[in-house]
Amino acid sequence: MPLNSPLPVRRGVNATRLHLPETGPWPTVHDYLLERFGHIDPASITTRFHDGEVVDSAGIPLSTSTPLGAAEFIWYYRSLPEETLLPVTEEVLFQDDHLVVADKPHFLPTTPAGRYVQESLLVRLRNRLHLPDLTPIHRLDRGTAGLVLFAKNPETRGKYQLLFERRQVDKTYEAISAVTGDRQLTAARFPVTVRNRIAKTKGVLTSQLMPYAAEDSRWEPRPLGPVQTPERWYGPGRGASHDHLARVRRRKKTGTGPNASSRIELLELGLSRAGRSVVHLRLTPHTGKTHQLRIHLAMLGLGILHDRFYPELLEDAPDDFNAPLQLLARRISFIDPLSGAARSFTSTRRLVEAPVSTGQEA
């Protein structure tokens, strides 16, 4: 059972919890923390103890003489570095007693990570709306713009989180990719379902494609509604039927076959604001693997414009706010688990590289 923090949210940020060893060569909790974190800022560690900002699970402050083993967990506030304000602004599209629906801009992380703490969507909204218990129900990459749902009420947020865990949420994205070949051939490729196996290693920036045998490529069907035009399928073991590919779901058991599936449809072919030949696509993920949509478009030779991860990982560079990743979480729909009402929300944002001179519409 998760432990509740005895310290309140401060400046929109939760206190940090640390599990302590029961025994060791350190006579006090303070000595243990100095050895573990003292290379960062030893004076700050001692100051926290003197100020009563290191507490146990009951919220009782620890002193510099508290012996190791007196507490299994401690909570404290991290020292937050000064952050440069990101020149982007989120929008709140909806809120009631249980939900907040935000329209996230590019470049803003959903939750605190690395050098972005105050400059994260969660902390901004907690401070702006005065909602210290606000919690994201799902997340978007920092580079991706669009809809993010947050739970306001700790007592009901689990019901909304279950919708995502059980894949009972319909999500639609849009993306812009450059077209380098024949435009008519590009248009003729869609709609298409892309399936493969994706793995993400902790500490590695990009996800990796995993090979599998053709005999492991079977994908069990789940109705997703009618499909109007035949699809082709990209992945090992081509040749599955249209009916089989039009209705997909993830396997119930972990196996060695495909674990990621996305349907990709053509919206428009045309020229971008810079005169570049581009394709505007609608993306419907059937699964939720890390960077799935970015990988699937890169597999088709249509890597998303301004993507620094796929098809090739580029060197780290300062943000170019004039060239955001052209990926947008456009729409999200579900049946509200509390009221039973149908919910649907749509982002008001626009991808800046979308066609402005139409070549062909879907």
C-alpha positions in Angstrom: 0.0 0.0 0.0 1.5 3.4 -1.0 2.4 5.7 1.9 0.9 9.1 2.1 3.3 12.0 2.5 3.0 13.7 5.9 4.3 16.9 4.3 1.9 19.0 2.1 2.6 19.9 -1.5 4.8 23.0 -1.6 4.9 25.3 -4.7 3.1 22.6 -6.6 5.7 19.9 -5.8 5.4 16.8 -3.7 7.8 16.1 -0.9 10.4 13.4 -1.7 10.2 10.0 0.1 13.4 8.1 0.9 13.7 4.5 2.2 16.4 4.2 4.8 18.5 1.2 5.7 17.8 -0.3 9.1 21.5 -0.8 10.0 24.9 0.3 8.7 28.1 2.1 9.5 26.3 5.4 10.0 25.3 6.2 13.6 22.6 8.7 12.6 20.2 9.3 9.7 22.0 12.6 9.2 25.3 10.8 8.7 23.8 8.4 6.2 22.3 11.3 4.1 25.6 13.1 4.2 27.5 10.1 2.8 24.8 9.4 0.2 24.1 13.0 -0.9 26.8 15.1 0.7 28.7 15.5 -2.6 25.8 17.7 -3.8 25.2 20.1 -1.0 26.1 19.0 2.5 25.3 22.3 4.2 21.7 22.2 2.7 21.2 18.7 4.2 22.1 19.8 7.7 20.0 23.0 7.3 17.0 20.9 6.5 17.4 19.0 9.8 17.8 22.2 11.8 14.7 23.7 10.1 12.5 20.6 10.9 12.1 19.7 7.2 13.1 16.1 7.4 10.3 14.1 8.9 9.2 10.5 9.5 6.0 8.8 8.3 4.1 10.4 11.2 5.3 13.9 10.3 7.7 14.1 13.3 10.9 16.1 12.5 14.2 14.3 12.8 17.2 15.9 14.3 20.9 15.5 13.4 21.2 13.0 16.3 18.3 10.7 15.3 19.8 7.2 15.2 19.7 5.2 12.0 16.9 2.7 12.3 14.5 5.0 14.1 12.6 5.6 10.8 12.0 3.4 7.8 11.0 6.2 5.5 11.7 10.0 5.6 10.2 12.8 3.6 11.8 16.1 2.7 11.6 18.9 0.1 14.1 18.9 -2.7 16.2 22.0 -3.4 14.8 23.3 -6.6 17.1 25.0 -9.1 16.3 28.3 -10.7 14.4 27.5 -13.9 14.1 29.5 -17.2 10.5 30.2 -18.0 9.4 28.3 -21.1 7.7 30.7 -23.6 4.6 28.4 -24.0 1.2 28.5 -22.4 -1.2 25.7 -21.5 -5.0 26.0 -21.7 -7.6 24.5 -19.4 -10.4 23.2 -21.7 -12.7 21.7 -19.0 -13.0 21.0 -15.3 -15.6 19.6 -12.9 -15.4 18.1 -9.4 -13.3 15.2 -10.6 -11.4 16.1 -13.9 -9.3 18.8 -15.4 -8.6 18.6 -19.2 -5.6 20.6 -20.3 -4.4 21.5 -23.8 -0.6 21.1 -23.4 1.8 23.1 -25.6 4.9 21.7 -27.2 8.1 21.8 -25.1 6.3 21.6 -21.7 6.7 18.3 -19.8 3.7 16.8 -18.3 5.3 16.1 -14.9 8.5 17.3 -13.2 11.6 15.7 -14.7 15.2 16.7 -14.8 15.7 20.4 -15.0 11.9 21.0 -15.4 10.0 21.2 -12.1 8.1 24.4 -11.8 8.1 24.5 -15.6 5.9 21.4 -16.0 2.2 21.1 -16.8 1.4 19.5 -13.5 3.1 22.0 -11.3 1.8 25.0 -13.3 -1.8 23.7 -13.0 -1.5 22.9 -9.3 -0.3 26.5 -8.6 -2.7 28.1 -11.1 -5.8 26.3 -10.0 -4.9 25.9 -6.3 -5.2 22.2 -6.5 -2.4 20.5 -4.6 -3.9 17.0 -5.1 -4.1 17.3 -8.9 -2.6 14.1 -10.5 -2.1 13.2 -14.2 -4.1 10.3 -15.4 -1.8 9.8 -18.4 1.1 11.6 -19.9 2.5 13.1 -23.1 6.1 13.5 -24.2 7.6 16.9 -23.7 7.7 17.5 -27.4 4.1 16.4 -28.0 1.2 18.9 -27.7 -2.4 18.2 -27.0 -4.8 16.8 -24.5 -3.9 15.6 -21.0 -6.4 14.5 -18.3 -5.8 15.2 -14.6 -7.7 13.9 -11.6 -8.8 16.4 -9.0 -10.2 14.0 -6.4 -7.9 11.4 -4.8 -11.0 9.3 -4.0 -12.2 9.0 -7.6 -9.0 9.2 -9.7 -8.5 5.4 -9.6 -11.7 4.9 -11.6 -10.3 7.2 -14.4 -6.9 5.6 -14.3 -8.5 2.2 -14.8 -10.0 3.4 -18.1 -6.5 3.8 -19.5 -5.2 0.6 -17.9 -8.1 -1.3 -19.6 -7.7 0.5 -22.9 -11.2 1.9 -22.7 -10.1 5.4 -23.9 -10.2 6.3 -27.6 -7.3 8.6 -28.5 -6.6 10.3 -31.9 -3.4 12.1 -32.8 -2.3 14.1 -35.8 1.2 14.4 -37.3 2.9 16.2 -40.2 5.7 14.4 -42.2 7.8 15.6 -45.1 7.1 13.9 -48.5 10.2 13.3 -50.6 8.9 10.9 -53.2 5.9 10.7 -55.5 2.9 12.3 -53.9 0.3 10.0 -55.5 2.2 6.9 -54.3 2.3 8.4 -50.9 -1.4 9.0 -50.8 -2.1 5.5 -52.1 -0.4 3.9 -49.1 -3.2 4.9 -46.7 -5.0 3.9 -44.6 -2.5 1.4 -43.2 -2.0 -0.4 -39.9 1.5 -0.7 -38.6 2.4 -3.4 -36.1 5.7 -4.4 -34.5 7.4 -5.2 -31.2 8.8 -2.3 -29.2 11.0 -2.4 -26.1 12.1 0.5 -24.0 15.2 0.2 -21.8 15.4 2.4 -18.7 18.0 5.1 -19.1 18.0 4.8 -22.9 16.4 7.8 -24.7 14.9 5.8 -27.6 12.8 2.7 -27.8 14.1 -0.2 -29.9 12.4 -2.5 -32.4 12.6 -6.2 -31.4 12.6 -8.9 -34.1 10.1 -11.8 -34.0 9.4 -14.8 -36.1 6.5 -14.7 -38.7 4.7 -17.5 -36.8 4.5 -15.2 -33.8 2.9 -12.4 -35.7 -0.8 -13.4 -35.0 -2.9 -10.6 -33.5 -6.2 -11.4 -31.8 -9.1 -9.3 -33.0 -11.3 -6.8 -31.1 -14.0 -4.8 -32.9 -13.0 -1.2 -33.4 -15.8 -0.1 -35.8 -16.1 -0.3 -39.5 -13.2 0.4 -41.8 -14.2 1.9 -45.2 -11.2 1.1 -47.3 -8.7 -1.9 -47.5 -5.5 -1.6 -45.6 -2.0 -2.9 -46.1 0.0 -4.1 -43.1 3.7 -3.5 -42.5 5.5 -6.0 -40.3 6.7 -9.6 -40.3 4.5 -12.1 -42.0 2.5 -10.0 -44.5 -0.6 -11.3 -45.9 -3.2 -11.2 -43.1 -6.8 -10.5 -44.2 -8.4 -7.1 -44.2 -11.0 -8.1 -41.6 -8.3 -9.4 -39.3 -6.2 -6.2 -39.5 -9.1 -3.8 -39.3 -9.9 -5.0 -35.8 -7.0 -5.4 -33.4 -6.3 -5.6 -29.8 -3.3 -6.4 -27.6 -2.6 -10.0 -26.6 -3.8 -11.0 -23.2 -0.5 -12.6 -22.3 3.0 -11.3 -22.8 4.7 -13.1 -25.7 7.3 -12.7 -28.3 5.2 -11.3 -31.1 4.0 -7.7 -31.9 3.0 -5.6 -29.0 2.4 -2.2 -30.7 -0.3 -1.3 -33.3 -1.3 2.0 -34.9 -3.8 2.8 -37.7 -2.6 5.7 -39.9 -4.9 7.6 -42.2 -4.4 10.4 -44.8 -5.9 13.8 -44.0 -4.2 16.0 -46.5 -1.3 16.4 -48.9 0.0 19.9 -49.6 2.7 22.5 -49.0 3.7 23.7 -45.6 4.2 27.4 -44.7 7.9 27.0 -45.8 6.8 25.6 -49.2 7.8 22.0 -48.2 5.8 19.1 -49.5 4.1 17.5 -46.5 1.5 15.0 -45.5 -1.0 15.5 -42.7 -1.9 12.3 -41.0 -4.4 11.0 -38.5 -3.0 8.4 -36.0 -5.0 6.0 -33.9 -2.9 4.0 -31.5 -4.3 0.6 -30.5 -1.6 0.2 -27.9 0.4 2.7 -25.8 4.2 1.9 -26.1 6.7 4.6 -25.5 7.3 6.6 -28.8 5.1 4.2 -30.7 3.6 6.7 -33.2 7.0 8.3 -33.8 8.5 4.9 -34.5 5.7 3.7 -36.8 5.9 6.8 -39.0 9.7 6.5 -39.2 9.3 2.9 -40.3 7.2 4.1 -43.2 9.9 6.6 -44.2 7.6 9.4 -43.0 9.4 10.5 -39.8 7.6 13.3 -38.0 8.9 16.8 -38.8 11.4 18.1 -36.2 11.6 14.7 -34.5 15.1 14.6 -32.9 14.8 10.9 -31.9 13.5 9.0 -34.9 14.5 7.8 -37.4 17.9 9.0 -36.1 18.8 10.2 -32.6 20.3 13.7 -33.0 22.7 15.3 -30.6 21.2 17.3 -27.8 20.6 20.9 -28.7 18.7 23.9 -27.2 15.0 24.0 -27.9 14.0 25.6 -31.2 10.6 27.0 -30.4 10.0 27.8 -34.0 10.3 24.1 -34.9 8.2 22.0 -32.5 7.7 18.3 -33.0 4.7 18.0 -35.4 2.7 15.6 -33.2 -0.6 16.5 -31.6 -2.9 14.6 -29.3 -6.0 15.9 -31.0 -9.0 14.0 -29.5 -9.8 11.8 -26.5 -13.1 10.1 -25.8 -14.4 7.7 -23.1 -17.4 6.8 -21.0 -17.2 8.5 -17.7 -17.0 5.8 -15.0 -18.9 8.0 -12.5 -21.8 9.4 -14.5 -21.9 6.9 -17.4 -22.0 9.9 -19.8 -20.0 9.9 -23.0 -17.1 12.3 -22.8 -15.1 13.8 -25.8 -12.6 16.5 -25.8 -10.7 18.1 -28.8 -7.5 20.1 -28.8 -7.7 23.6 -30.2 -4.0 23.7 -31.2 -2.8 23.6 -34.8 0.4 22.0 -36.1 2.4 24.8 -37.6 3.7 22.7 -40.6 0.2 21.7 -41.6 -0.5 22.1 -45.4 -1.5 25.6 -46.3 -1.6 25.0 -50.0 -3.7 21.9 -50.7 -2.4 19.2 -53.0 -4.8 16.5 -52.2 -7.4 16.0 -49.5 -8.4 12.7 -47.9 
